[in-house]
Amino acid sequence: MSSSIPPGWYDDPAGPGNERWWDGAQWTESTRPASDPGAPPSAPEPSPAPVAPPPVPPGPAPGMAQAPTMSAGAPQGGPYSPYGGGPAPGPAGPGGMGGHGYPPGPHQMGAPGGNPGNRNRTILISVVALLVVGGLVAALVLLLGGDDDKKDPIADPTNTTATSQQTDKPQPPPGPATDGTLSDTATGITVPKMKGWEELSDTGSEAHQYKDEIPCTGDTSSPDPGDTTGCYLGEIDVGSFRGTDFDELTTRLTGQVKDSDDYTTTKTITDERATIDGKDAHVLVVEVEEKEADASGNLRTATLQFIFIDNPYDDDGKLMYPVVYTSIDGDPKSPPMEVIETVRKGVKIGTPRPSATAS
């Protein structure tokens, strides 16, 4: 008995509401709106060349579950149903629900799309997946505080709140203010001029400066600051010492500073070689206490810095080495200790010209 399906109009598996012409062997490209089931079938208009035989098993009619897949090489239109099951039943009726003998849809012959029922389910699953993903993204945005309108407060230069928050963080105190420089011609040394300090140009050094005179140790006269003999709350001076070589000079002077007849060295802060403006140097910083009380009966304390510089020059047959001296008294009214670091970093070394000062 032949299992072929007779030619005719059947419900279009590619979409509801239409009918497609089955030529007895395969679907054609001819379609028409669904007609009255009682209307006599009519032949289609001439259609393009038949579509090639289906490379994959035919699919079910709309609304039917997917049948098992036909194995490769199974005969088409033989004693097997188009779904690879048992013998094909009789031809489908005009309604297209003629059981497993319903002609395979065009989507199974290479046409775009898939089984409408499966396609609808796929679309539904895709929509649900998008909604789930969208919900997760929205939840993350809310959780992390994301907002398209928000800007990075650090990257946004117009955000004054972020700027104020950054500036509210503790900042290191500014260094002591300076007001230019002072240079000593004989030694070739230039030091920072501290703002508000007075110059002492009549002491042999053109770079000598001080801050606030105080009574010196051993002065038994009135402690009135106006009655002084050359002691200060802060002092910077440039001088020179005679030496045979730099090592001999630093060893000798370091020992003299630490073992003075006028004061006791209570702490050595720095005693090391250094580089000052590209020249070898030796830096000595100590805390000292006077051995003799001042007019108020106090043993004054101070922090002293000596910078010995290996830039010797000849002064009337004697080898001289420049030295930069800084002193900060222990009085609460004294300049800040940062002056010592400011001087150390600000020293500049030029060419000594001792003969210029001698004349």
C-alpha positions as a Markdown table, in Angstrom:
| # | Residue | x | y | z |
|---|---|---|---|---|
| 1 | Met | 0.0 | 0.0 | 0.0 |
| 2 | Ser | 1.4 | 3.4 | -0.9 |
| 3 | Ser | 2.1 | 5.8 | 2.0 |
| 4 | Ser | 2.5 | 9.0 | -0.1 |
| 5 | Ile | 0.3 | 11.9 | 0.8 |
| 6 | Pro | -1.8 | 13.2 | -2.0 |
| 7 | Pro | -1.3 | 16.8 | -3.3 |
| 8 | Gly | -3.4 | 19.4 | -1.7 |
| 9 | Trp | -3.7 | 22.5 | 0.5 |
| 10 | Tyr | -2.8 | 21.8 | 4.1 |
| 11 | Asp | -2.3 | 24.1 | 7.2 |
| 12 | Asp | 1.0 | 25.8 | 6.8 |
| 13 | Pro | 3.4 | 24.4 | 9.4 |
| 14 | Ala | 5.4 | 27.7 | 9.1 |
| 15 | Gly | 2.6 | 29.8 | 10.6 |
| 16 | Pro | -1.0 | 29.7 | 11.6 |
| 17 | Gly | -3.7 | 31.3 | 9.4 |
| 18 | Asn | -2.2 | 30.1 | 6.1 |
| 19 | Glu | -2.2 | 27.0 | 3.9 |
| 20 | Arg | 0.7 | 25.7 | 1.9 |
| 21 | Trp | 0.5 | 23.4 | -1.2 |
| 22 | Trp | 1.8 | 19.9 | -0.8 |
| 23 | Asp | 2.7 | 18.5 | -4.3 |
| 24 | Gly | 2.6 | 14.9 | -3.2 |
| 25 | Ala | 6.3 | 14.7 | -2.5 |
| 26 | Gln | 7.3 | 17.9 | -0.8 |
| 27 | Trp | 6.1 | 21.4 | 0.3 |
| 28 | Thr | 6.1 | 24.1 | -2.3 |
| 29 | Glu | 6.5 | 27.9 | -2.0 |
| 30 | Ser | 2.8 | 28.5 | -2.8 |
| 31 | Thr | 0.7 | 29.7 | 0.2 |
| 32 | Arg | -2.8 | 31.1 | 0.6 |
| 33 | Pro | -5.0 | 32.3 | 3.4 |
| 34 | Ala | -6.7 | 29.4 | 5.2 |
| 35 | Ser | -10.0 | 28.6 | 3.4 |
| 36 | Asp | -13.3 | 27.1 | 4.5 |
| 37 | Pro | -12.7 | 23.5 | 5.3 |
| 38 | Gly | -15.7 | 22.6 | 3.0 |
| 39 | Ala | -14.3 | 24.5 | 0.0 |
| 40 | Pro | -13.0 | 22.2 | -2.8 |
| 41 | Pro | -9.2 | 22.2 | -3.1 |
| 42 | Ser | -7.8 | 24.1 | -6.1 |
| 43 | Ala | -4.4 | 23.7 | -7.7 |
| 44 | Pro | -1.9 | 26.4 | -6.8 |
| 45 | Glu | -0.5 | 28.9 | -9.2 |
| 46 | Pro | 2.8 | 28.0 | -10.8 |
| 47 | Ser | 5.5 | 28.1 | -8.2 |
| 48 | Pro | 9.3 | 28.3 | -8.3 |
| 49 | Ala | 11.3 | 25.2 | -8.5 |
| 50 | Pro | 10.7 | 22.7 | -5.7 |
| 51 | Val | 12.7 | 23.0 | -2.6 |
| 52 | Ala | 15.4 | 20.3 | -2.3 |
| 53 | Pro | 14.6 | 17.2 | -0.2 |
| 54 | Pro | 14.8 | 17.8 | 3.5 |
| 55 | Pro | 18.3 | 17.2 | 4.9 |
| 56 | Val | 16.8 | 16.6 | 8.4 |
| 57 | Pro | 13.8 | 14.7 | 9.6 |
| 58 | Pro | 10.5 | 16.6 | 9.2 |
| 59 | Gly | 8.9 | 18.3 | 12.2 |
| 60 | Pro | 5.5 | 17.9 | 13.8 |
| 61 | Ala | 2.5 | 20.0 | 13.0 |
| 62 | Pro | 1.9 | 23.1 | 15.0 |
| 63 | Gly | 1.1 | 22.3 | 18.6 |
| 64 | Met | 2.4 | 18.7 | 18.5 |
| 65 | Ala | 5.3 | 17.4 | 20.5 |
| 66 | Gln | 8.6 | 16.8 | 18.8 |
| 67 | Ala | 8.8 | 13.2 | 17.5 |
| 68 | Pro | 11.9 | 11.0 | 17.7 |
| 69 | Thr | 14.6 | 12.0 | 15.1 |
| 70 | Met | 14.8 | 9.8 | 11.9 |
| 71 | Ser | 18.1 | 8.1 | 11.5 |
| 72 | Ala | 20.4 | 9.1 | 8.6 |
| 73 | Gly | 19.6 | 7.4 | 5.3 |
| 74 | Ala | 16.0 | 6.4 | 6.2 |
| 75 | Pro | 13.8 | 6.2 | 3.1 |
| 76 | Gln | 11.6 | 9.2 | 2.4 |
| 77 | Gly | 7.9 | 8.2 | 1.6 |
| 78 | Gly | 8.6 | 4.5 | 2.2 |
| 79 | Pro | 7.1 | 2.2 | 4.7 |
| 80 | Tyr | 8.2 | 4.5 | 7.6 |
| 81 | Ser | 6.5 | 7.7 | 8.8 |
| 82 | Pro | 8.1 | 11.0 | 8.1 |
| 83 | Tyr | 9.2 | 11.0 | 11.8 |
| 84 | Gly | 11.0 | 7.7 | 11.7 |
| 85 | Gly | 8.4 | 5.9 | 13.7 |
| 86 | Gly | 6.1 | 3.0 | 12.5 |
| 87 | Pro | 4.2 | 2.8 | 9.2 |
| 88 | Ala | 2.7 | 6.0 | 8.0 |
| 89 | Pro | -1.0 | 6.3 | 8.4 |
| 90 | Gly | -3.2 | 7.6 | 5.7 |
| 91 | Pro | -3.0 | 11.1 | 4.2 |
| 92 | Ala | -3.8 | 14.1 | 6.4 |
| 93 | Gly | -7.0 | 15.9 | 5.9 |
| 94 | Pro | -7.4 | 19.5 | 4.9 |
| 95 | Gly | -7.2 | 20.5 | 8.5 |
| 96 | Gly | -3.6 | 19.4 | 8.7 |
| 97 | Met | -4.0 | 17.2 | 11.7 |
| 98 | Gly | -3.8 | 13.8 | 10.0 |
| 99 | Gly | -1.5 | 12.2 | 12.5 |
| 100 | His | 2.2 | 11.4 | 11.9 |
| 101 | Gly | 1.6 | 11.4 | 8.2 |
| 102 | Tyr | 1.3 | 15.2 | 8.1 |
| 103 | Pro | 3.8 | 16.6 | 5.6 |
| 104 | Pro | 7.0 | 17.9 | 7.0 |
| 105 | Gly | 7.2 | 21.7 | 7.4 |
| 106 | Pro | 9.4 | 23.9 | 5.2 |
| 107 | His | 11.5 | 24.9 | 8.2 |
| 108 | Gln | 12.8 | 21.3 | 8.2 |
| 109 | Met | 13.8 | 21.7 | 4.6 |
| 110 | Gly | 16.2 | 24.5 | 5.2 |
| 111 | Ala | 13.7 | 27.4 | 5.5 |
| 112 | Pro | 14.3 | 29.9 | 8.3 |
| 113 | Gly | 12.8 | 29.3 | 11.6 |
| 114 | Gly | 11.8 | 26.2 | 13.5 |
| 115 | Asn | 8.8 | 24.4 | 14.7 |
| 116 | Pro | 6.3 | 27.1 | 15.6 |
| 117 | Gly | 5.5 | 25.5 | 18.9 |
| 118 | Asn | 9.1 | 25.1 | 19.8 |
| 119 | Arg | 9.8 | 28.6 | 18.5 |
| 120 | Asn | 7.2 | 30.1 | 20.8 |
| 121 | Arg | 8.6 | 28.2 | 23.7 |
| 122 | Thr | 12.1 | 29.4 | 22.8 |
| 123 | Ile | 10.9 | 33.1 | 22.6 |
| 124 | Leu | 9.2 | 32.7 | 25.9 |
| 125 | Ile | 12.3 | 31.2 | 27.5 |
| 126 | Ser | 14.5 | 34.0 | 26.0 |
| 127 | Val | 12.2 | 36.7 | 27.3 |
| 128 | Val | 12.2 | 35.2 | 30.8 |
| 129 | Ala | 16.0 | 34.9 | 30.7 |
| 130 | Leu | 16.3 | 38.6 | 29.7 |
| 131 | Leu | 14.0 | 39.5 | 32.6 |
| 132 | Val | 16.0 | 37.5 | 35.1 |
| 133 | Val | 19.3 | 38.9 | 33.8 |
| 134 | Gly | 17.8 | 42.4 | 33.9 |
| 135 | Gly | 16.6 | 41.9 | 37.4 |
| 136 | Leu | 20.0 | 40.7 | 38.5 |
| 137 | Val | 21.7 | 43.8 | 36.9 |
| 138 | Ala | 19.2 | 46.1 | 38.5 |
| 139 | Ala | 19.9 | 44.4 | 41.9 |
| 140 | Leu | 23.6 | 44.8 | 41.5 |
| 141 | Val | 23.2 | 48.5 | 40.5 |
| 142 | Leu | 21.2 | 49.1 | 43.7 |
| 143 | Leu | 23.5 | 47.0 | 45.8 |
| 144 | Leu | 26.7 | 48.7 | 44.6 |
| 145 | Gly | 25.1 | 52.2 | 44.4 |
| 146 | Gly | 25.6 | 52.4 | 40.7 |
| 147 | Asp | 24.0 | 55.3 | 38.9 |
| 148 | Asp | 24.5 | 56.5 | 35.4 |
| 149 | Asp | 24.1 | 60.1 | 36.6 |
| 150 | Lys | 26.8 | 59.7 | 39.3 |
| 151 | Lys | 30.4 | 60.6 | 38.5 |
| 152 | Asp | 33.6 | 59.4 | 40.0 |
| 153 | Pro | 34.1 | 62.0 | 42.8 |
| 154 | Ile | 37.8 | 61.8 | 42.4 |
| 155 | Ala | 37.9 | 61.9 | 38.6 |
| 156 | Asp | 35.3 | 64.7 | 38.4 |
| 157 | Pro | 37.2 | 68.0 | 38.8 |
| 158 | Thr | 33.9 | 69.9 | 39.3 |
| 159 | Asn | 33.1 | 67.9 | 42.4 |
| 160 | Thr | 34.0 | 70.3 | 45.1 |
| 161 | Thr | 32.7 | 67.9 | 47.8 |
| 162 | Ala | 35.3 | 65.3 | 46.9 |
| 163 | Thr | 38.0 | 68.0 | 46.8 |
| 164 | Ser | 37.1 | 69.3 | 50.2 |
| 165 | Gln | 37.1 | 65.7 | 51.5 |
| 166 | Gln | 40.6 | 65.2 | 50.2 |
| 167 | Thr | 41.8 | 68.5 | 51.6 |
| 168 | Asp | 40.2 | 67.6 | 55.0 |
| 169 | Lys | 42.8 | 64.8 | 55.4 |
| 170 | Pro | 45.7 | 65.6 | 57.7 |
| 171 | Gln | 48.4 | 67.4 | 55.8 |
| 172 | Pro | 52.1 | 67.7 | 56.8 |
| 173 | Pro | 52.8 | 71.1 | 58.3 |
| 174 | Pro | 54.4 | 73.6 | 55.9 |
| 175 | Gly | 58.1 | 74.2 | 56.2 |
| 176 | Pro | 59.5 | 77.4 | 57.7 |
| 177 | Ala | 59.0 | 80.4 | 55.4 |
| 178 | Thr | 62.1 | 81.8 | 53.6 |
| 179 | Asp | 62.8 | 85.2 | 52.1 |
| 180 | Gly | 65.5 | 84.7 | 49.5 |
| 181 | Thr | 69.1 | 83.8 | 50.3 |
| 182 | Leu | 72.3 | 85.2 | 51.9 |
| 183 | Ser | 75.7 | 84.5 | 50.4 |
| 184 | Asp | 79.1 | 84.5 | 52.1 |
| 185 | Thr | 81.8 | 85.7 | 49.5 |
| 186 | Ala | 84.8 | 84.2 | 51.3 |
| 187 | Thr | 83.6 | 80.7 | 51.6 |
| 188 | Gly | 81.3 | 80.7 | 48.5 |
| 189 | Ile | 78.4 | 79.4 | 50.6 |
| 190 | Thr | 74.8 | 80.5 | 50.1 |
| 191 | Val | 72.1 | 79.7 | 52.7 |
| 192 | Pro | 68.3 | 80.4 | 52.9 |
| 193 | Lys | 67.3 | 83.7 | 54.4 |
| 194 | Met | 64.6 | 82.8 | 57.0 |
| 195 | Lys | 61.6 | 85.1 | 56.8 |
| 196 | Gly | 61.4 | 87.4 | 59.8 |
| 197 | Trp | 65.0 | 86.9 | 60.8 |
| 198 | Glu | 67.5 | 89.7 | 61.2 |
| 199 | Glu | 70.9 | 90.0 | 59.4 |
| 200 | Leu | 74.2 | 90.5 | 61.2 |
| 201 | Ser | 76.6 | 91.8 | 58.6 |
| 202 | Asp | 79.2 | 93.1 | 61.0 |
| 203 | Thr | 80.3 | 89.8 | 62.4 |
| 204 | Gly | 82.6 | 88.7 | 59.6 |
| 205 | Ser | 80.0 | 86.6 | 57.8 |
| 206 | Glu | 77.7 | 88.0 | 55.1 |
| 207 | Ala | 75.3 | 85.2 | 55.7 |
| 208 | His | 74.9 | 85.6 | 59.5 |
| 209 | Gln | 71.2 | 85.9 | 60.6 |
| 210 | Tyr | 69.3 | 85.5 | 63.9 |
| 211 | Lys | 65.9 | 85.4 | 65.4 |
| 212 | Asp | 65.2 | 87.2 | 68.8 |
| 213 | Glu | 68.0 | 88.0 | 71.1 |
| 214 | Ile | 68.1 | 86.5 | 74.6 |
| 215 | Pro | 70.4 | 86.8 | 77.6 |
| 216 | Cys | 73.5 | 84.6 | 77.3 |
| 217 | Thr | 74.5 | 82.0 | 79.9 |
| 218 | Gly | 76.5 | 83.6 | 82.7 |
| 219 | Asp | 74.9 | 87.0 | 82.2 |
| 220 | Thr | 73.9 | 87.9 | 85.7 |
| 221 | Ser | 72.3 | 91.2 | 84.6 |
| 222 | Ser | 68.6 | 91.7 | 84.1 |
| 223 | Pro | 66.9 | 88.9 | 82.1 |
| 224 | Asp | 65.4 | 91.7 | 80.0 |
| 225 | Pro | 65.7 | 90.5 | 76.3 |
| 226 | Gly | 66.9 | 94.0 | 75.5 |
| 227 | Asp | 70.0 | 93.4 | 77.6 |
| 228 | Thr | 71.9 | 90.9 | 75.6 |
| 229 | Thr | 75.5 | 89.9 | 74.8 |
| 230 | Gly | 74.9 | 88.1 | 71.4 |
| 231 | Cys | 72.7 | 85.0 | 72.2 |
| 232 | Tyr | 69.6 | 84.2 | 70.2 |
| 233 | Leu | 66.6 | 81.9 | 70.0 |
| 234 | Gly | 67.6 | 81.0 | 66.5 |
| 235 | Glu | 70.9 | 81.5 | 64.6 |
| 236 | Ile | 72.4 | 80.7 | 61.2 |
| 237 | Asp | 76.1 | 81.5 | 60.5 |
| 238 | Val | 78.7 | 80.6 | 57.9 |
| 239 | Gly | 82.4 | 80.3 | 58.8 |
| 240 | Ser | 85.5 | 78.3 | 58.1 |
| 241 | Phe | 88.0 | 76.1 | 60.0 |
| 242 | Arg | 91.6 | 75.3 | 59.2 |
| 243 | Gly | 92.5 | 71.7 | 58.5 |
| 244 | Thr | 95.1 | 69.5 | 56.9 |
| 245 | Asp | 92.5 | 67.4 | 55.1 |
| 246 | Phe | 88.7 | 66.8 | 55.3 |
| 247 | Asp | 88.8 | 63.6 | 57.4 |
| 248 | Glu | 91.1 | 65.2 | 60.0 |
| 249 | Leu | 88.9 | 68.3 | 60.2 |
| 250 | Thr | 85.6 | 66.4 | 60.8 |
| 251 | Thr | 87.1 | 64.1 | 63.3 |
| 252 | Arg | 88.7 | 66.9 | 65.3 |
| 253 | Leu | 85.7 | 69.3 | 65.2 |
| 254 | Thr | 83.1 | 66.6 | 65.9 |
| 255 | Gly | 85.0 | 65.6 | 69.0 |
| 256 | Gln | 85.2 | 69.3 | 70.2 |
| 257 | Val | 81.5 | 69.8 | 69.7 |
| 258 | Lys | 80.6 | 66.7 | 71.7 |
| 259 | Asp | 83.1 | 67.5 | 74.5 |
| 260 | Ser | 82.7 | 71.2 | 75.1 |
| 261 | Asp | 83.6 | 73.2 | 78.2 |
| 262 | Asp | 80.4 | 75.3 | 77.8 |
| 263 | Tyr | 77.7 | 72.6 | 77.5 |
| 264 | Thr | 77.0 | 68.9 | 77.8 |
| 265 | Thr | 75.9 | 66.9 | 74.7 |
| 266 | Thr | 72.7 | 65.1 | 75.8 |
| 267 | Lys | 71.9 | 63.4 | 72.5 |
| 268 | Thr | 73.5 | 62.9 | 69.1 |
| 269 | Ile | 70.8 | 63.0 | 66.4 |
| 270 | Thr | 73.0 | 62.8 | 63.3 |
| 271 | Asp | 76.7 | 62.2 | 62.8 |
| 272 | Glu | 77.2 | 61.0 | 59.2 |
| 273 | Arg | 78.7 | 61.7 | 55.8 |
| 274 | Ala | 76.3 | 63.4 | 53.3 |
| 275 | Thr | 76.2 | 65.1 | 49.9 |
| 276 | Ile | 75.4 | 68.8 | 50.0 |
| 277 | Asp | 74.8 | 70.4 | 46.6 |
| 278 | Gly | 77.0 | 67.8 | 44.9 |
| 279 | Lys | 79.9 | 68.1 | 47.3 |
| 280 | Asp | 81.0 | 65.6 | 50.1 |
| 281 | Ala | 80.1 | 66.8 | 53.5 |
| 282 | His | 79.7 | 65.7 | 57.1 |
| 283 | Val | 76.5 | 66.6 | 59.1 |
| 284 | Leu | 76.5 | 66.6 | 62.9 |
| 285 | Val | 73.3 | 67.4 | 64.8 |
| 286 | Val | 73.3 | 67.3 | 68.6 |
| 287 | Glu | 71.1 | 68.3 | 71.5 |
| 288 | Val | 73.0 | 70.2 | 74.3 |
| 289 | Glu | 72.5 | 71.7 | 77.7 |
| 290 | Glu | 74.4 | 74.7 | 79.0 |
| 291 | Lys | 76.6 | 73.9 | 82.1 |
| 292 | Glu | 76.0 | 77.4 | 83.5 |
| 293 | Ala | 72.6 | 78.9 | 84.3 |
| 294 | Asp | 71.4 | 82.1 | 82.7 |
| 295 | Ala | 70.2 | 85.1 | 84.6 |
| 296 | Ser | 66.8 | 83.5 | 85.3 |
| 297 | Gly | 68.6 | 80.5 | 86.9 |
| 298 | Asn | 67.7 | 78.2 | 84.0 |
| 299 | Leu | 70.0 | 75.7 | 82.2 |
| 300 | Arg | 69.2 | 76.5 | 78.6 |
| 301 | Thr | 69.0 | 73.7 | 76.0 |
| 302 | Ala | 69.5 | 73.9 | 72.3 |
| 303 | Thr | 69.8 | 71.9 | 69.1 |
| 304 | Leu | 72.9 | 72.5 | 67.1 |
| 305 | Gln | 73.7 | 71.6 | 63.5 |
| 306 | Phe | 77.2 | 71.7 | 61.9 |
| 307 | Ile | 77.6 | 71.1 | 58.2 |
| 308 | Phe | 81.3 | 70.6 | 57.3 |
| 309 | Ile | 81.8 | 70.9 | 53.6 |
| 310 | Asp | 84.7 | 69.4 | 51.6 |
| 311 | Asn | 85.3 | 72.4 | 49.4 |
| 312 | Pro | 88.6 | 73.8 | 50.7 |
| 313 | Tyr | 90.3 | 77.0 | 49.7 |
| 314 | Asp | 93.5 | 78.7 | 50.4 |
| 315 | Asp | 93.4 | 81.8 | 52.6 |
| 316 | Asp | 96.9 | 83.3 | 53.0 |
| 317 | Gly | 98.6 | 79.9 | 52.9 |
| 318 | Lys | 96.2 | 78.2 | 55.2 |
| 319 | Leu | 93.8 | 75.4 | 53.9 |
| 320 | Met | 90.3 | 76.4 | 55.0 |
| 321 | Tyr | 87.0 | 74.4 | 55.0 |
| 322 | Pro | 83.6 | 76.0 | 55.0 |
| 323 | Val | 81.2 | 75.2 | 57.9 |
| 324 | Val | 77.5 | 76.1 | 58.1 |
| 325 | Tyr | 76.2 | 76.5 | 61.7 |
| 326 | Thr | 72.5 | 76.5 | 62.9 |
| 327 | Ser | 71.2 | 76.8 | 66.4 |
| 328 | Ile | 67.7 | 76.5 | 67.7 |
| 329 | Asp | 67.2 | 77.3 | 71.4 |
| 330 | Gly | 65.0 | 75.0 | 73.5 |
| 331 | Asp | 62.7 | 77.9 | 74.5 |
| 332 | Pro | 59.0 | 77.4 | 73.4 |
| 333 | Lys | 59.2 | 80.7 | 71.6 |
| 334 | Ser | 62.1 | 79.6 | 69.5 |
| 335 | Pro | 61.7 | 79.0 | 65.7 |
| 336 | Pro | 60.6 | 75.5 | 64.7 |
| 337 | Met | 63.1 | 72.7 | 64.5 |
| 338 | Glu | 62.3 | 72.4 | 60.8 |
| 339 | Val | 64.7 | 75.3 | 60.2 |
| 340 | Ile | 67.6 | 72.9 | 60.6 |
| 341 | Glu | 66.3 | 70.7 | 57.7 |
| 342 | Thr | 65.5 | 73.8 | 55.6 |
| 343 | Val | 69.1 | 75.1 | 56.0 |
| 344 | Arg | 70.6 | 71.7 | 55.2 |
| 345 | Lys | 68.5 | 71.3 | 52.0 |
| 346 | Gly | 69.0 | 74.9 | 50.9 |
| 347 | Val | 72.8 | 75.2 | 51.1 |
| 348 | Lys | 74.5 | 76.1 | 47.8 |
| 349 | Ile | 78.2 | 75.8 | 47.2 |
| 350 | Gly | 80.0 | 78.3 | 45.0 |
| 351 | Thr | 83.5 | 79.4 | 44.4 |
| 352 | Pro | 85.3 | 80.8 | 47.5 |
| 353 | Arg | 86.8 | 84.3 | 47.2 |
| 354 | Pro | 88.6 | 85.1 | 50.4 |
| 355 | Ser | 90.7 | 87.9 | 48.9 |
| 356 | Ala | 87.5 | 89.8 | 48.0 |
| 357 | Thr | 86.5 | 90.0 | 51.7 |
| 358 | Ala | 90.0 | 90.8 | 52.8 |
| 359 | Ser | 90.2 | 94.0 | 50.7 |
